[in-house]
Each structure stands twice: as C-alpha cells, then as structure tokens.
Amino acid sequence: MEIEGKIAVVTGAGRGMGRAISLQLAEAGANIAVSDINADSVEETATAVKALGRESLAVPADMGDISQIDRMIAQAREAFGRIDIIVNNAGVTKFLDIMDVLEEDWDQIHRVNAKGVFFGMQRAAREMIDQRSGGRIINIASIAGKGYSGTSNAAYAASKGAVLSMTMIAAHQLARYGINVNAICPGSTLTAMGAETMAGRAATSGASIEELEQARDARIPIGRPNDPEDIAAMARFLAGPGARNITGQSFNVDGGLVMH
C-alpha cells in the first residue's frame, strides 16, 4: 500500500490502460476519481475500484472541453478534499496515411491528446500548489511521440510529441512546488483503441488482422505487445515513493521497440 490514502484522478479510465491504471493505483492504496467520456464505462471502473476496498468517484467528462476538465477537478476535490496524483491518459486516434489526414482529424486528435493533457495537468497542478504538499503528474504519451514509424498517423505522433515537451516544461516549472511530472510512452498495447487502429490498418493494407498482429509481434524484441497492466505498473511506480527523485522523464514501455 505504497500510496495509502492518496487521492488520484485518472482520465480515460473507462477501458484499457486507464482502467488498469485505476485498479493498480487502488491496489496500492489510493482512492480514485475516474473519468471518461463514456458514462457507463466509467461507472463500471468506479465499481471495480470500490470492490478493491477503496473509495471511488465516477466523473463523465470530455477531456477536449476545458469546462468539463474544470468540473472533473472540482468534483474530485469536493469529494475527497484534495488531489495528490493525476494520470492524464485519455486519448484518441485512428489509422490514417499522411496524405489522408484532414483538418478535422488533426483538430479532433489534438483537442484531446494535447489540449486535454495540458489543461488536465494545469488544473490538477493548481490544486497541488494550493495544498502545499507536492504531487505527482503522469502523462500518457507514446513512442510515436519519439518518431516511431509504426504510429497510427502523423497527427497522433505530433500530439504525443507535444505531451513529451509539455511534460519536460511542466517538470521544470512545477519542481519548486514539489510536484513531479513524468510521461509514459507505451508501444503496441492490447486495448480497444489499438484493435480499432489495427482494423483500420488491415482495411487499407489488404492484409488480415492476424497477419498484421504476427508482423507486429515479430518487430518487438521481447516478442509480445503490452497488456494494459504493463503500463499501469509503470504508473503505479511513478505515483509511489520510489519515484520521489524522478521528474521530467519519459519512460518507454514497449518491449524494446524504441531503445535509447
């Protein structure tokens, strides 16, 4: 119970990595405000957190809408009295060739993946600063933000590159308040969003999903894609006392696809 009694906010918590992160933080002792644009799925995650013996609050929210971000943070603070951790996980993508990206695709992806992360980070940091007891901000980026060529599309890669830059700037500027800011960069991960991207890739390439999955796994040095729990394990570490002197970093969790 390394973060016993801490209060965490997790966005995009209705499924996949966000749900796994919520459950691992709860297992580590945190009470969780879970948020997702899908009200039904976020209620399911909140129920799963409560089943682990922790308190949970379900907050449906669109992370591309600043007024809804403000409401999410306010409800978490009102319910629990403070915010110690935020995991900015909510994100969107789809498979697109560089010549097929439209303005509306760019705007939709950056609205959530870049703007949503920034204002989620900023609004949570405001609470942490007022509390004067530090905090942890964990942003979910991607190896796509580091130039990995197997990305779903260029707009997505650009949005995740923005997350990496914002993480470093925030780490510099929030360190004086005792707030650690780090990013996790997943590689191929077995989530619903990943499956949707794979289906789009299959539709445009003419290859079957099975063939694409085999080719994906063959490219990964360890030989397997991530489960959501692999990302959650890193988030749990970064939220805990073992990461107290780590800030401004971006950690690849990808089976060795990107090494540096």
Steps between C-alpha positions, in 0.01 A plus 500: 500500500770742392257787432256427781242778536615700198240646264544433129317620190522274195364610162396266221430253779206320345703234324848386404800666658293749701298227664813295576674806645198578721496147638875485565497835679208376709693182583786725613266678742367803314144621476415577140294753306454323166404695190403404148282640223293178520281524810417129515859380479621748760235377742623144442857602583387684813314188612812289441708741709248481784514121484868533595399679819581853386278802456421605145316775316382468140523827304392484135698766313621593152867584539489724195263738683670722757176568688459125549862467614432772756187316616691172529770654719245687711293187561808299596609770745152531649465124541843427645628836627822495299677368188840333533536322165365546150549260212417673172420191295203596279590492132363440151636385165420307183709354220573754227767535234678834510322607179159416645514711817232768483474821700216351705717196581783725616267711712323203659825326593676808638186617681520199733859377481676836533254761628329255734828385652628855545192635675452182705859541615462873565172473692628215718827687565301800619344286772835343592664842531222624729533187715875563546579131530632419155346257256552269207397565140526207259430562133437213259690578182619240245813381326334663198598832657864391471475433129400134495398437138231245584270772636131515409538839332718812488252717691496251786881490507509880510251511787707254702817694424320800648429297814871425538595868463229613742614239751855636502394864524252422777763301688733801496237752603317291761804351674517794740160394633610141556301371202656223293396481134581200282373329187448138402548405134317178419579299192253255346238434767204263503214746544173569321654809341795294382263242350310774318826633357604151393167453322554827313850391404365168370230672297753717317783248462309199377665281764298314761498611862668171594782561252548854631505379859766242418711764325455737797614241750800405284624862512495511882831375646327344802246346261174616654295820506407669826203405707338808660638376832855557375427871466314503830803353679715792386233751603482337843876531540504866392220578745684340790786587736761320289465771233540796735817621325383439142353783295498620142553150363324293233505124548455260210290193578514325165687169514807665353354657184674830579829485689715791617 
